[in-house]
Amino acid sequence: MNVLTVNIAEAGYEQDKPVIRDVSFYVGAGELVGLIGPNGAGKSTTVKALLGLLRNVKGDVAFGGGERRCAYVPEQPVLYEYMTLWEHMQLAASVHELDDRVFRERAGELLRLFRMEQDRDRLPTGFSKGMQQKMMLIIGFMPKPNLYVVDEPFVGLDPRATKDFLTLLNEERKRGAGVLMSTHVLDTAERISDRFVLINDGTVVAGGTLADVREQARCGADAPLFDCFYALT
Ligand SMILES: Nc1ncnc2c1ncn2[C@@H]1O[C@H](COP(=O)(O)OP(=O)(O)OP(=O)(O)O)[C@@H](O)[C@H]1O
């Protein structure tokens, strides 16, 4: 079963000025798909298009797996200045209609995991960049969705937080959640992704497993993802 199927013919910010073209891929239940490509290639535009945040989209996007469809973890934290971490978490819980017992249980686990228990009643404007990013992850993980769309998670997180995040993501994948992860950190992407979608200049230039991508890039059987990326872009 696919938790996400994307068939975008065209999408962009202004009418008749498409930024991406012919972008098609899927994310199966339990799969992690790495969305990779150079700066300005169209990764964020693809993510915005599939989340329904762009007006000029031609094509179809289908979410599978029933309720609690999708959690989006943005690269730039989105936060309310006058709300504490705990209040942000409560807001997310109410948006996703979690009942209070489930909310408290998950909220406690997530605060513990990301070592933010001491910070729950603080305003996030006083948090470091990494702490703000952890806050976005906590909020994203709370509803236990079928699909996670995660934008560049590795840049602000320290090694310990990265490991905790990946551990949690793996647990979620075992439960059947799929993940679409946009990133520039290719060695990590290579290690954790089941498949890749490589975007360049607004369109998909390669896709599939690492072996598929190596073949499409005419790279050798041991070539790292970085070399394939370089060859294809
Ligand atoms: N709000 C916007 N309005 C108009 N054009 C935009 C807007 N945001 C991005 N673009 C254009 O869309 C193209 C693709 O940008 P996009 O942000 O999707 O790239 P990206 O692959 O996410 O890059 P990066 O790795 O740098 O984040 C670029 O040419 C960019 O200038």
The ligand as an SDF file (V2000), in Angstrom:
LIG
                    3D

 31 33  0  0  0  0  0  0  0  0999 V2000
    8.0260   31.7030   -3.4080 N   0  0  0  0  0  0  0  0  0  0  0  0
    8.5830   31.5750   -4.6190 C   0  0  0  0  0  0  0  0  0  0  0  0
    8.1690   32.3330   -5.6530 N   0  0  0  0  0  0  0  0  0  0  0  0
    8.7070   32.1970   -6.8820 C   0  0  0  0  0  0  0  0  0  0  0  0
    9.6720   31.3110   -7.1800 N   0  0  0  0  0  0  0  0  0  0  0  0
   10.1200   30.5230   -6.1980 C   0  0  0  0  0  0  0  0  0  0  0  0
    9.6110   30.6120   -4.8670 C   0  0  0  0  0  0  0  0  0  0  0  0
   10.2460   29.6870   -4.1010 N   0  0  0  0  0  0  0  0  0  0  0  0
   11.1150   29.0690   -4.9180 C   0  0  0  0  0  0  0  0  0  0  0  0
   11.0540   29.5490   -6.1640 N   0  0  0  0  0  0  0  0  0  0  0  0
   11.8460   29.1140   -7.3540 C   0  0  0  0  0  0  0  0  0  0  0  0
   11.5690   27.7530   -7.6010 O   0  0  0  0  0  0  0  0  0  0  0  0
   12.7490   27.0760   -8.0010 C   0  0  0  0  0  0  0  0  0  0  0  0
   12.9230   25.8360   -7.1460 C   0  0  0  0  0  0  0  0  0  0  0  0
   13.1170   26.2380   -5.8040 O   0  0  0  0  0  0  0  0  0  0  0  0
   12.9450   25.2510   -4.5530 P   0  0  0  0  0  0  0  0  0  0  0  0
   12.8450   26.1130   -3.3410 O   0  0  0  0  0  0  0  0  0  0  0  0
   11.8630   24.2990   -4.8430 O   0  0  0  0  0  0  0  0  0  0  0  0
   14.3520   24.5000   -4.5980 O   0  0  0  0  0  0  0  0  0  0  0  0
   14.9880   23.4480   -3.5690 P   0  0  0  0  0  0  0  0  0  0  0  0
   15.3510   22.2520   -4.3800 O   0  0  0  0  0  0  0  0  0  0  0  0
   14.1010   23.2430   -2.4160 O   0  0  0  0  0  0  0  0  0  0  0  0
   16.3200   24.2140   -3.1740 O   0  0  0  0  0  0  0  0  0  0  0  0
   17.1630   24.2780   -1.8010 P   0  0  0  0  0  0  0  0  0  0  0  0
   17.9580   23.0220   -1.7450 O   0  0  0  0  0  0  0  0  0  0  0  0
   18.0350   25.4480   -2.0510 O   0  0  0  0  0  0  0  0  0  0  0  0
   16.2020   24.4720   -0.6750 O   0  0  0  0  0  0  0  0  0  0  0  0
   13.8880   28.0700   -7.8880 C   0  0  0  0  0  0  0  0  0  0  0  0
   14.1730   28.5500   -9.1690 O   0  0  0  0  0  0  0  0  0  0  0  0
   13.3120   29.1740   -7.0450 C   0  0  0  0  0  0  0  0  0  0  0  0
   13.8510   30.4110   -7.4110 O   0  0  0  0  0  0  0  0  0  0  0  0
  1  2  1  0
  2  3  1  0
  2  7  2  0
  3  4  2  0
  4  5  1  0
  5  6  2  0
  6  7  1  0
  6 10  1  0
  7  8  1  0
  8  9  2  0
  9 10  1  0
 10 11  1  0
 11 12  1  0
 11 30  1  0
 12 13  1  0
 13 14  1  0
 13 28  1  0
 14 15  1  0
 15 16  1  0
 16 17  2  0
 16 18  1  0
 16 19  1  0
 19 20  1  0
 20 21  2  0
 20 22  1  0
 20 23  1  0
 23 24  1  0
 24 25  2  0
 24 26  1  0
 24 27  1  0
 28 29  1  0
 28 30  1  0
 30 31  1  0
M  END
$$$$
